[in-house]
Amino acid sequence: MPRVAPVTGKSDVPAEHHQVVDAVVEVFGNVRGPFSILLHSPALAERVLGLVKFFRDESVVEGRLRSLAILTAVREREAAYVWAAQVGQPAEPVCARRRST
């Protein structure tokens, strides 16, 4: 049993912080991963979520290249959770496009 129970939804946080849970669900589809613990500190979760949104949506790095970098890094570090989270997303394979020579 974990020392701190993971947050799984709005019912696990005070009403004044429901908007933070809604924002997490908007980005990820549900409360999972680090945010299930970060939501014990809603202010911290909100700030970290801002970084996630920035790197996903406002970064100058093209999405396909960003995905390749993420997959390369998590495979090298054997980060099983992040690998599963990335690979589990339905998307066109990053390596599917062939270079014309």
HELIX and SHEET records of a PDB file:
HELIX    1   1 LYS A   10  ASP A   12  5                                   3    
HELIX    2   2 ALA A   15  HIS A   17  5                                   3    
HELIX    3   3 HIS A   18  PHE A   28  1                                  11    
HELIX    4   4 PHE A   35  LEU A   38  1                                   4    
HELIX    5   5 PRO A   42  LYS A   53  1                                  12    
HELIX    6   6 PHE A   54  GLU A   58  3                                   5    
HELIX    7   7 GLY A   63  GLU A   76  1                                  14    
HELIX    8   8 ALA A   80  VAL A   87  1                                   8    
HELIX    9   9 VAL A   94  ALA A   96  5                                   3    
END                                                                             
